[in-house]
Amino acid sequence: MVKLFAVIVGGEVAGCHVELHDTRFVAGERIEDCYEALKAQWWGTPESLHLDAWGPLDWADGFRIEIFNEAADQDQAQRLWHLNLGGYDPAQFEELHRNLFMVAPDWRSAKTRALAEVKDWTSPHKDYALDVERAIDVGASLGEGWRIRLTPSAEPQPFIFEARYVPIGRLK
């Protein structure tokens, strides 16, 4: 069964003094099936690319998430959004981040709800809001007709992910 994976990748980029990270979305049956797609998306030093965290997105914000193949192009009123929030804690020398997955008709609605999650931060803000289906171009990744389907599901499901260093930049 094809799954939608959220992945935190990291690695070196010319001119930077610290490792950089990014959130990527890929589709496959297993995370290992997605390595080539992740390598193709990486803009940094190829051999430095590694995974830091990943997991299948099965449920978010009251909706079951599925990758399905359907030739008819159905437009959904709701979209799956990834929001990367930024903010500060005066006791920490860094920008704090939180990644949220929300379902909303547009990024402004998703952003408003997401910012309510970080009221304890100083200067909370949206670093980035991403329409997941359009960002990964599911159809181009898997072939004609593949889409993300969101189905209401009130029963919350935890986001089960792995967080560990897995180098993939040197893998063939």
FITORSE-634840 format. One line per field, with one value per residue: chain; residue number from 1; x, y, z of N, C-alpha, C, O in turn. Coordinates in Angstrom, 2 decimals. Layout:
! FITORSE-634840
chaine	(A_...)
num	(NUM_...)
n.X	(X_...)
n.Y	(Y_...)
n.Z	(Z_...)
ca.X	(X_...)
ca.Y	(Y_...)
ca.Z	(Z_...)
c.X	(X_...)
c.Y	(Y_...)
c.Z	(Z_...)
o.X	(X_...)
o.Y	(Y_...)
o.Z	(Z_...)
! end
This chain:
! FITORSE-634840
chaine	(A_A_A_A_A_A_A_A_A_A_A_A_A_A_A_A_A_A_A_A_A_A_A_A_A_A_A_A_A_A_A_A_A_A_A_A_A_A_A_A_A_A_A_A_A_A_A_A_A_A_A_A_A_A_A_A_A_A_A_A_A_A_A_A_A_A_A_A_A_A_A_A_A_A_A_A_A_A_A_A_A_A_A_A_A_A_A_A_A_A_A_A_A_A_A_A_A_A_A_A_A_A_A_A_A_A_A_A_A_A_A_A_A_A_A_A_A_A_A_A_A_A_A_A_A_A_A_A_A_A_A_A_A_A_A_A_A_A_A_A_A_A_A_A_A_A_A_A_A_A_A_A_A_A_A_A_A_A_A_A_A_A_A_A_A_A_A_A_A_A_A_A)
num	(1_2_3_4_5_6_7_8_9_10_11_12_13_14_15_16_17_18_19_20_21_22_23_24_25_26_27_28_29_30_31_32_33_34_35_36_37_38_39_40_41_42_43_44_45_46_47_48_49_50_51_52_53_54_55_56_57_58_59_60_61_62_63_64_65_66_67_68_69_70_71_72_73_74_75_76_77_78_79_80_81_82_83_84_85_86_87_88_89_90_91_92_93_94_95_96_97_98_99_100_101_102_103_104_105_106_107_108_109_110_111_112_113_114_115_116_117_118_119_120_121_122_123_124_125_126_127_128_129_130_131_132_133_134_135_136_137_138_139_140_141_142_143_144_145_146_147_148_149_150_151_152_153_154_155_156_157_158_159_160_161_162_163_164_165_166_167_168_169_170_171_172)
n.X	(0.84_0.63_2.04_1.95_4.75_6.18_9.19_12.15_14.98_18.56_21.77_24.89_25.51_27.02_28.89_27.56_27.73_26.70_24.90_22.12_18.52_15.47_11.97_10.43_8.18_7.17_6.12_5.49_5.72_7.41_9.79_12.33_11.82_11.62_14.04_15.48_13.85_14.06_16.81_16.92_15.62_17.31_19.36_21.84_25.21_25.65_26.56_26.27_23.65_21.07_18.59_16.72_14.33_11.25_8.03_4.94_2.18_-0.81_-3.05_-4.43_-5.45_-8.21_-8.78_-8.49_-5.71_-4.97_-3.22_-4.22_-5.26_-6.90_-8.48_-10.26_-10.32_-10.75_-11.52_-10.81_-12.46_-11.12_-7.68_-4.50_-2.17_1.17_2.65_5.27_6.27_7.73_9.47_10.37_12.27_13.28_15.37_16.85_19.31_18.43_16.18_13.07_11.22_8.22_6.56_3.55_0.68_-2.10_-5.57_-7.33_-9.21_-7.60_-4.33_-4.27_-6.34_-5.37_-2.97_-3.86_-5.12_-2.94_-1.05_-2.22_-1.37_1.12_1.29_2.90_5.35_7.68_7.09_5.70_5.44_4.64_6.82_6.70_4.15_2.66_1.00_0.51_-0.10_0.17_2.79_4.42_3.68_2.08_1.04_3.06_5.12_4.23_2.76_0.17_-2.98_-2.70_-3.47_-3.98_-6.20_-8.53_-10.36_-13.00_-12.40_-12.95_-11.68_-8.75_-5.45_-2.20_0.79_3.08_6.43_9.90_12.95_16.09_19.50_20.07_22.11_21.81_22.88_25.12_24.26_23.58)
n.Y	(-1.18_2.16_4.91_8.20_9.93_12.00_13.69_14.60_15.91_16.26_17.87_18.94_22.15_24.11_26.87_27.18_27.17_25.43_22.35_21.97_21.71_20.31_19.87_17.29_15.68_12.53_9.67_6.22_2.63_1.84_3.59_3.28_2.98_5.54_6.85_7.56_9.56_11.48_12.03_13.17_15.55_16.96_19.74_20.24_19.22_16.20_13.68_14.13_13.95_12.97_11.22_12.49_12.29_10.56_9.52_7.80_9.64_9.12_10.13_13.28_16.08_15.44_13.96_11.10_10.11_9.19_7.74_7.42_5.90_7.34_7.98_10.06_13.53_14.84_17.64_18.56_20.20_20.63_20.79_19.23_20.57_21.48_23.07_25.02_26.36_29.17_30.64_32.06_31.61_33.40_32.33_30.68_30.38_30.41_29.86_28.54_25.74_24.28_21.64_21.22_19.42_20.14_20.31_22.22_24.68_26.65_28.29_30.43_29.95_27.57_28.53_30.40_28.70_27.06_28.81_29.23_27.10_27.64_29.53_30.07_30.91_33.56_36.07_34.36_32.87_32.12_30.22_28.79_27.65_24.92_23.41_20.18_18.17_19.56_20.40_18.10_17.00_14.58_13.06_13.25_11.98_9.34_8.59_8.94_9.97_9.47_10.56_12.56_11.59_12.85_11.90_12.39_11.60_11.17_9.86_10.24_9.60_8.71_10.30_8.28_8.02_7.73_8.75_9.19_9.06_8.48_7.88_8.57_9.63_8.48_6.08_3.73)
n.Z	(0.00_-0.88_0.80_2.24_3.13_5.60_5.90_7.56_6.33_6.26_5.88_4.39_2.96_0.53_1.70_4.13_7.71_9.50_9.66_7.47_7.45_6.16_5.44_3.74_1.45_0.41_-1.51_-1.14_-0.68_1.39_3.45_2.40_-0.29_-1.12_-1.17_-3.55_-4.66_-2.64_-2.75_-5.28_-4.79_-3.14_-2.59_-1.66_-0.73_-2.22_-1.06_1.65_2.43_4.61_6.58_9.26_10.62_10.08_8.91_8.19_7.07_8.16_9.34_10.13_11.93_12.23_9.95_7.90_5.98_2.74_0.00_-3.22_-6.33_-8.85_-11.78_-12.43_-11.95_-9.02_-7.13_-3.91_-1.22_1.12_2.09_2.68_4.82_5.53_8.14_9.11_11.94_13.54_16.33_19.53_22.55_25.22_26.75_25.17_22.67_19.81_17.05_17.64_16.40_15.15_13.66_12.05_10.94_9.19_8.27_6.04_4.14_3.00_3.18_4.96_6.81_7.94_9.03_10.99_12.85_13.49_14.70_17.14_18.56_19.61_21.70_23.87_22.98_22.17_19.82_17.85_14.62_11.16_9.43_7.10_4.90_3.39_0.75_0.70_-1.30_-3.75_-3.47_-3.52_-5.87_-6.42_-8.54_-10.53_-9.19_-8.71_-10.89_-13.42_-12.19_-9.41_-6.13_-3.13_-0.66_1.57_4.30_6.53_9.93_13.05_15.15_16.77_15.58_16.43_15.23_14.13_14.15_13.16_14.57_13.85_12.77_9.44_6.93_3.49_1.24_0.02_-0.84_-3.42)
ca.X	(0.00_1.41_1.84_2.54_5.74_6.79_10.59_13.10_16.30_19.61_23.03_25.75_25.29_28.19_28.80_26.93_28.59_26.04_24.05_20.78_17.44_14.27_10.91_10.06_7.07_7.36_5.14_6.00_5.25_8.33_10.65_13.46_11.37_11.59_15.38_15.87_13.09_14.65_18.12_16.66_15.15_18.32_20.12_23.14_26.27_24.91_26.94_25.95_22.21_20.65_17.29_16.73_13.05_10.29_6.89_3.79_1.06_-2.05_-4.15_-4.08_-6.44_-9.57_-8.95_-7.63_-4.97_-4.65_-2.75_-5.03_-5.19_-8.21_-8.30_-11.04_-9.68_-11.68_-10.91_-11.35_-12.60_-10.11_-6.34_-3.55_-1.15_2.29_3.02_6.51_6.15_8.93_9.25_11.55_12.27_14.41_16.44_17.52_19.96_18.01_14.78_12.35_10.35_7.26_5.94_2.17_-0.06_-3.47_-6.47_-8.07_-9.43_-6.55_-3.22_-4.58_-7.12_-4.45_-2.02_-4.54_-5.29_-1.62_-0.41_-2.83_-0.66_2.42_1.05_3.93_6.56_7.80_7.03_5.40_5.17_4.66_7.98_6.31_2.91_2.82_-0.07_1.32_-0.32_0.77_4.23_5.16_3.19_1.87_0.87_4.35_5.94_3.74_2.12_-1.12_-4.15_-2.48_-3.89_-4.18_-7.62_-8.80_-11.68_-13.22_-12.19_-12.86_-10.82_-7.36_-4.41_-0.90_1.77_4.15_7.59_11.22_13.90_17.47_20.37_20.20_22.73_21.35_23.53_26.12_23.63_23.32)
ca.Y	(0.00_3.39_5.82_9.53_10.08_13.28_13.36_15.67_15.58_17.18_17.69_20.10_23.00_24.99_28.19_27.19_26.77_24.35_21.48_22.49_20.73_20.65_18.88_16.84_14.73_11.54_8.59_4.89_1.61_1.88_4.78_2.95_3.19_6.98_7.42_8.20_10.81_12.43_12.44_14.06_16.84_17.59_20.79_20.40_18.27_14.93_12.59_14.47_13.82_11.95_11.36_12.70_11.80_10.26_8.69_7.87_10.49_8.36_10.89_14.62_17.12_14.94_13.34_9.99_10.48_8.04_7.96_6.51_6.08_7.56_8.73_11.30_14.59_15.42_18.68_18.53_21.52_20.69_20.43_18.90_21.61_21.37_24.40_25.10_27.56_29.64_31.48_32.24_31.51_34.26_31.58_29.80_31.07_29.75_29.96_27.29_25.36_23.21_21.20_20.79_18.98_20.60_20.24_23.48_25.03_27.54_28.41_31.42_29.25_26.65_29.33_30.94_27.62_26.57_29.75_29.06_25.99_28.08_30.78_30.28_31.42_34.98_36.35_33.19_33.22_31.05_30.24_28.27_26.87_24.15_22.51_18.97_17.49_20.35_20.51_16.90_16.58_13.15_12.46_13.13_11.05_7.97_8.32_9.55_9.61_9.33_11.75_12.45_11.63_13.18_11.39_12.70_10.51_11.85_9.11_10.66_8.60_9.35_10.32_7.37_8.34_7.36_9.86_8.71_9.43_7.44_8.47_7.99_10.31_7.64_4.83_3.59)
ca.Z	(0.00_-0.98_1.93_2.19_4.20_5.96_6.15_7.85_5.79_6.65_5.20_4.19_1.80_0.35_2.28_5.45_8.82_10.24_8.85_7.19_7.47_5.41_5.48_2.40_1.39_-0.65_-1.46_-1.44_0.26_2.54_3.35_1.52_-1.67_-1.35_-1.11_-4.82_-4.77_-1.69_-3.29_-6.43_-4.28_-2.27_-3.28_-1.01_-1.05_-2.35_-0.15_3.04_2.68_5.57_7.21_10.71_11.13_9.02_9.29_7.28_7.49_8.00_9.92_10.59_12.12_12.05_8.63_7.47_4.77_1.90_-1.36_-4.02_-7.77_-9.43_-13.02_-12.41_-11.17_-8.06_-6.32_-2.56_-0.59_2.17_1.65_3.73_4.92_6.46_8.62_9.88_12.74_14.20_17.50_20.37_24.00_25.59_27.42_24.20_21.56_18.58_16.69_17.88_15.30_15.34_12.42_12.24_9.77_9.39_7.14_5.93_2.74_2.50_4.12_6.01_7.85_8.61_9.81_12.16_13.82_13.90_15.62_18.46_19.21_20.15_22.44_24.88_22.34_21.86_18.37_17.01_13.22_10.18_8.55_5.80_4.80_2.17_0.31_0.52_-2.58_-4.83_-3.25_-3.93_-7.18_-6.26_-9.87_-11.20_-8.44_-8.77_-12.17_-13.68_-11.39_-7.97_-5.39_-1.68_-0.30_2.97_4.70_7.95_10.87_14.34_16.07_16.59_15.40_16.66_14.14_14.55_13.32_13.65_14.60_13.97_11.67_8.41_5.74_2.22_0.13_-0.64_-1.28_-4.86)
c.X	(0.89_1.02_2.46_3.48_6.13_8.20_11.37_14.45_17.30_20.85_23.79_25.36_26.47_27.91_28.17_27.91_27.99_25.20_22.67_19.78_16.26_13.25_10.51_8.93_7.29_6.33_5.80_5.44_6.08_9.21_11.83_13.10_11.47_12.98_15.76_15.14_13.67_16.01_17.93_16.22_16.23_19.20_21.53_24.17_25.65_25.27_26.61_24.49_21.91_19.23_17.52_15.44_12.13_9.16_5.77_2.70_-0.24_-3.26_-3.63_-5.35_-7.88_-9.84_-7.97_-6.99_-4.61_-4.09_-3.53_-4.89_-6.60_-8.05_-9.07_-10.39_-10.72_-10.95_-11.58_-11.42_-11.54_-8.77_-5.49_-2.42_-0.06_2.64_4.27_6.44_7.49_8.56_10.48_11.23_13.48_15.58_17.22_18.06_19.67_16.57_14.16_11.48_9.38_6.63_4.54_1.58_-1.52_-4.27_-7.32_-8.27_-8.32_-5.49_-3.50_-5.37_-6.22_-3.49_-2.65_-4.68_-3.94_-0.97_-1.00_-2.13_0.63_2.30_2.14_5.24_6.51_7.82_6.74_5.01_5.19_5.94_7.57_5.00_2.92_1.60_0.63_1.14_0.32_2.29_4.97_4.75_3.05_1.76_2.19_5.24_5.53_3.12_0.74_-2.20_-3.94_-2.77_-3.83_-5.68_-7.71_-10.23_-11.88_-13.11_-11.92_-11.93_-9.36_-6.40_-3.06_-0.04_2.95_5.32_8.85_12.10_15.28_18.21_20.50_20.81_22.24_22.09_24.52_25.53_23.40_21.95)
c.Y	(1.25_4.32_7.17_9.66_11.55_12.95_14.64_15.19_16.63_16.90_19.01_20.84_23.96_26.37_28.26_26.68_25.66_23.54_22.12_21.36_21.24_19.54_18.56_15.82_13.83_10.44_7.28_3.89_1.59_3.11_4.52_3.14_4.66_7.62_8.15_9.52_11.87_12.92_13.41_15.44_17.61_18.54_20.95_19.40_16.86_13.88_12.88_14.23_12.68_12.23_11.60_12.21_11.55_9.43_8.83_8.77_9.75_9.16_12.26_15.44_16.66_14.29_12.18_10.42_9.21_8.54_6.95_6.85_6.18_8.45_10.05_12.31_15.24_16.46_18.66_19.94_21.71_20.22_20.08_19.91_21.19_22.80_24.28_26.43_27.89_30.51_31.42_32.01_32.34_33.55_30.70_30.62_30.33_30.13_28.58_27.01_24.28_22.92_20.68_20.37_19.29_20.44_21.50_23.80_25.90_27.75_29.41_30.78_28.30_27.41_29.87_29.89_27.14_27.51_29.68_27.96_26.43_29.41_31.08_30.81_32.94_35.12_35.11_33.63_31.97_31.21_29.80_27.52_26.21_23.27_21.22_18.34_18.26_20.41_19.29_16.43_15.07_12.45_12.26_12.11_9.60_7.60_8.96_9.05_9.47_10.65_11.48_12.55_11.90_12.75_11.73_11.46_11.12_11.15_9.50_9.48_9.28_9.30_9.49_7.57_7.78_8.59_9.28_9.07_8.26_8.09_7.78_8.59_9.47_6.33_4.85_3.03)
c.Z	(0.00_0.16_1.61_3.38_4.36_6.41_6.48_7.33_6.26_5.84_5.09_2.91_1.72_0.94_3.65_6.50_9.67_9.26_8.66_7.17_6.65_5.61_4.05_2.52_0.19_-0.46_-1.88_-0.45_1.54_2.38_2.41_0.05_-2.08_-1.41_-2.40_-5.01_-3.84_-2.19_-4.46_-5.97_-3.52_-3.07_-2.72_-1.52_-1.06_-1.31_1.32_3.40_3.64_6.05_8.69_11.35_9.95_9.59_8.29_7.88_7.16_8.44_10.34_10.78_11.83_10.71_8.45_6.15_4.02_0.57_-2.20_-5.49_-8.32_-10.64_-13.01_-11.50_-10.26_-7.23_-4.95_-2.00_0.49_1.61_2.88_3.68_5.89_6.85_9.47_10.62_13.38_15.38_18.39_21.84_24.42_26.25_26.45_23.03_20.26_18.27_16.91_16.66_15.74_13.99_12.73_10.89_10.02_8.10_7.16_4.46_2.15_3.59_5.23_7.15_8.64_9.51_11.08_13.24_14.36_14.92_17.02_19.25_19.89_20.89_23.45_24.29_22.22_20.34_17.53_15.61_12.35_9.37_7.16_5.91_3.43_1.92_-0.10_-0.85_-3.74_-4.69_-3.74_-5.31_-7.19_-7.61_-10.59_-10.51_-8.67_-10.11_-12.24_-12.73_-9.90_-7.27_-3.89_-1.43_1.20_3.29_6.17_8.82_12.24_15.33_15.85_16.47_15.64_15.40_14.64_13.60_13.95_13.60_14.89_12.69_10.70_7.17_4.47_1.03_-0.63_-1.14_-2.78_-5.07)
o.X	(1.80_-0.16_3.40_3.05_6.39_8.40_11.25_14.99_16.92_20.99_23.37_24.94_26.87_26.86_28.24_28.79_28.69_24.86_22.14_20.12_16.07_13.62_10.27_8.75_7.55_5.74_6.58_4.76_5.56_9.35_12.27_13.97_11.41_13.09_16.31_15.73_13.77_16.31_18.70_16.43_16.07_19.73_22.32_24.02_25.19_24.38_26.67_24.13_22.43_18.73_18.40_15.45_12.21_9.30_5.66_2.36_-0.70_-4.38_-2.51_-6.22_-8.67_-11.00_-6.80_-7.66_-4.04_-4.44_-3.51_-4.45_-7.39_-7.53_-8.58_-9.95_-11.49_-9.87_-12.81_-10.55_-11.11_-8.73_-5.75_-1.78_-0.35_2.91_4.30_6.54_8.27_7.46_11.49_10.11_14.60_16.68_18.17_17.35_20.56_15.85_14.68_11.04_9.70_6.22_4.38_1.94_-2.12_-3.71_-7.96_-7.57_-8.12_-5.72_-3.01_-5.09_-6.31_-3.23_-2.04_-4.40_-3.81_-0.39_-0.33_-2.28_1.19_3.13_2.30_6.17_5.43_8.51_7.47_4.35_5.68_6.13_8.03_4.76_3.16_1.22_1.28_2.12_0.95_3.00_6.05_5.41_3.79_2.32_2.41_6.03_6.38_2.97_0.22_-2.32_-4.92_-2.38_-3.67_-6.34_-7.04_-11.18_-11.03_-13.65_-10.81_-11.45_-8.78_-6.53_-2.82_-0.14_3.73_5.21_8.87_11.99_15.59_17.60_20.99_20.11_22.26_21.93_24.75_26.22_23.06_21.54)
o.Y	(1.35_4.51_7.26_9.51_12.25_12.03_15.64_14.19_17.74_15.86_20.04_20.23_24.54_26.96_29.30_25.87_25.04_24.00_22.74_20.20_22.44_18.41_19.46_15.19_14.31_10.30_7.24_4.27_1.36_3.63_5.42_3.42_4.98_8.82_9.25_10.49_13.04_14.11_14.36_16.42_18.81_18.16_21.73_18.82_16.39_13.25_11.98_14.31_11.57_13.35_11.00_11.75_12.24_8.74_9.85_8.65_9.76_8.90_12.38_15.49_17.41_14.07_12.28_11.01_8.27_9.61_5.76_7.94_5.23_9.56_11.05_11.97_16.09_16.19_18.73_20.77_22.84_19.35_20.57_20.10_20.61_23.63_23.51_27.49_27.00_31.06_30.80_32.19_32.03_34.10_30.03_31.46_29.70_30.64_27.58_27.94_23.46_23.82_19.80_20.91_18.77_20.42_21.81_23.25_25.90_27.43_29.24_31.04_28.24_26.99_29.81_30.15_26.85_27.04_30.05_27.88_25.67_30.30_32.24_31.12_33.53_34.37_34.84_34.65_30.92_32.23_30.36_26.82_26.87_22.49_21.18_18.00_17.65_20.46_19.41_15.55_14.36_11.37_11.22_11.43_8.72_6.42_9.45_7.85_9.37_11.71_10.35_13.46_11.25_13.18_11.39_10.40_11.53_11.78_9.13_8.49_10.36_8.36_9.95_7.31_7.42_9.40_8.91_9.33_7.19_8.79_6.55_8.10_9.70_5.55_5.89_2.83)
o.Z	(0.82_0.45_0.82_4.53_3.38_7.20_5.78_7.81_6.62_5.20_5.62_1.92_2.73_0.71_4.29_6.21_10.47_8.17_9.58_6.92_6.48_5.93_3.25_3.56_-0.91_0.61_-2.83_0.51_2.62_1.27_1.71_-0.77_-3.27_-1.66_-2.34_-5.48_-4.22_-2.08_-4.60_-6.69_-3.29_-4.12_-3.25_-2.59_-0.03_-0.73_2.15_4.58_3.49_5.93_9.30_12.50_8.93_10.59_7.60_9.06_6.02_7.98_10.83_9.91_11.25_10.35_8.81_5.30_4.58_0.09_-1.91_-5.85_-8.24_-10.53_-13.54_-10.39_-10.71_-6.70_-4.87_-2.26_0.74_0.74_3.98_2.65_6.95_5.98_10.44_10.01_13.71_15.43_18.05_22.30_24.01_26.32_26.87_22.47_19.68_19.13_16.42_15.97_16.61_13.26_13.58_9.85_10.97_7.00_8.17_3.60_0.94_4.75_6.34_8.32_9.87_10.63_12.15_14.41_15.55_15.91_17.98_20.47_20.68_20.72_23.86_25.04_22.18_19.66_16.57_15.43_12.75_8.70_6.16_6.90_2.42_2.79_-1.14_-1.51_-4.61_-5.69_-4.31_-5.87_-7.88_-7.80_-11.20_-11.16_-8.79_-10.42_-11.24_-12.49_-9.17_-7.75_-3.45_-1.92_2.00_2.64_7.00_8.50_12.55_16.27_14.83_17.19_15.08_14.61_15.47_12.40_15.12_12.67_16.02_11.65_11.06_6.44_4.38_-0.09_-1.82_-1.80_-3.35_-6.22)
! end
